[in-house]
Amino acid sequence: MPHLVRPSDGYIVATDAELAATWRRRAIGYLGRAAIPSGSALILAPCRAIHTWGMRIPIAAVFIDRDWRVVRIFTRVPPWRMINGGRRAWGVVELAADAESAFRLTPGDRLEFTA
């Protein structure tokens, strides 16, 4: 199962990570879900901004640059919002709003997607 790790210390950000590389998969994201399973992450790339219009649950959003370094973190984005990762953002990792991993990351951390 693909997962997302912080290689500097081996911290596992998500035990079940999915890379949404197509436009359609990025557009759907977590829409329509009543919950995000613990340990899950959806990686949207390329993607500099996201919205939670039509969502029923809050999410955490961790924006990354092209080198997979964290550039910006939003730990609780409620439904019906739009957020921008900034100029350096290239992608975003979406997690459950209560995911401990979103709180354990800091800007500058490098992440790695492994299959």
N, C-alpha and C positions, 0 to 999 in steps of 0.2 A: 504494500500500500504506500503510495507517495506521501511524504511528510515534509514539513518545513522546519529547519533547524537554524540555530545561531551557532555557526561552526567555532567561534572563539572559545566557547565553553561546552559545546554539545547540548545546550538547552533546546528541548523540543518545543517549538512554538505550536505546531499542530501535528497530530498523528495521522490525520486524514486530510490531505491537501489536494485541491484540484486546481489545475491551471486552465483558466477560461481564455483560450487564445483566439477563439473565433468571435466575430462581431455579435452573432446571435447569442452565444453563451454569456458574453459580457453584458449584453442588453437584458437578459433574463436575471442574471445574478441570483440573489436570494428572494426575489419577488414571489409572493404567494406562500411563503413558508410560515408556519406557525411558531417554529423554533429552529435554532441552528444547533445541531448536535455538539456536545462537548468534544473538544479536540479537533473540530473541523475548521478548515480555512478555504476560502475561495480567493484565488489570485487572479486579478484582472489586469492584463497587460497586452498592449499598452493602454494606459488609462490615467489621466491627470486629475479628473474630478468625478465624483459620484453623486447620485441622488438616492433618496429613500422614499420617493413618491410611490404610493401604492403599497408600501410595506406595512406589515402589522407589528413588527418588532424592532427594537433598537439594535444597532450593530456597533462594533468597534472597527475602525478603519486605520490601517497602518500603511502610509504612503512610502514607496521605495523609489530609488533612482535606478538608472540602467545597470549599476553595479550591485544591485539588490541591497543597498544601504538604506536604512530607515531615515527618512527626511522629515516626516511629520506624523503625529499620532493623535487620533481622536478616539477616546475610550468609550464614549456613549453618544452615538448619533441617533436621535429619535426619528420616527417616521416623518415623512413629508419635509425633509430638509435637503439641501444641496451643499456639498463641501468640496473645496478645491485643495489639492495637495501642494500647490505652489509651482513655481517655475522649474524646480529640479525634479519634480515627481514624474515618474515614468509608468508606474504601476501602483496597485493598491492591494493589500491583503485584507479581506473582510473576515471578521471573526464574530462570535457571539459577544454581545455587549458586556457580559460578565466574565469573559475569558481572562483568566489570570495572566496569560501570555501577553496580552495587550498592555498590561500594567508593568510587566517585567522587561519590556523593551524600551530602549532610549534612542533618540536620534544619533546616528552614527553606527549603530549596530548593523552588521552585515548578516543577511539571511541567505539560506541556500535551500533550494527545492530539490529533493532527491526522490527518485522513483524506487 
